[in-house]
Amino acid sequence: MSKYFQATNVGKVRKQNEDAIAIIEPETYLVADGMGGQAAGEVASKMLVDTVESELKSTPQLWNEEILKSAILTANEKILSAAKNNLDYQGMGTTATILHISKSLESQTGFIIQTAYYAHVGDSRLYKLDCENLEQITQDHSYVEELVRRGEITEAQARVHPLKNLLTQAVGVKNDLEVATGQFKVKHGDIFLLCTDGLTNMVNDYEIAKILNSSENPADDLIKAALDHGGRDNVSAIVLGII
């Protein structure tokens, strides 16, 4: 069982909010950060959320990372088709980060086992806080993150790199989309954060962990921290604790 908080904000610079967030029962959480001219980014992120929700709810079997991936790939096809048929939508796309918490009964012990499944595209992120240890579960699909992985620049340099927002993968941009997936066991007391880069570009991991550990409404307080640091982008967060 999870207790969750959610919040989204247009920020201090943008005129419209191209982020989209969703809670899909049972125990599924989604953030998306749209991109594109005019209102196209908002269209892409909403299409992603609507398609994922529809695909999951029409899938009777237990959801896992492959089913989450399949839902994203279906959204990719729909967004590509919409952009092909509407000049105003050309160039639109969106990030996607989905987390699903599944419960199962272990036959040998009789204990309830909880497993986290995730699927991810782009630079929105999934974090896990275990006690005071904040771990970034997903890796950004970005040019700058590739430079970091190759050891060409440091994490600190990546935060101020002029190409830090250049994505290498995004939903609705190309046919051969690569979706990162994974699964891991979760336990009582674990805290998860799904967020768009409007948070992580404004607030460092130390401050994020501090808020997650101490706030009564961490989603709202994370948004406030991003706004206090400039709020240069739309910002969204979903926080859930395993109870």
Secondary structure, 3 states (H helix, E strand, C coil): CEEEEEEEECCCCCCCCCEEEEEECCCEEEEEEEECCCCHHHHHHHHHHHHHHHHHHCCCCCCCHHHHHHHHHHHHHHHHHHHHHCHHHCCCEECEEEEEEEEEECCCCCCEEEEEEEEEECCCEEEEEECCEEEECCCCCEHHHHHHHCCCCCHHHHHCCCCCCCECCCECCCCCCCCEEEEEEECCCCEEEEECHHHHCCCCHHHHHHHHHHCCCHHHHHHHHHHHCCCCCCEEEEEEEEC
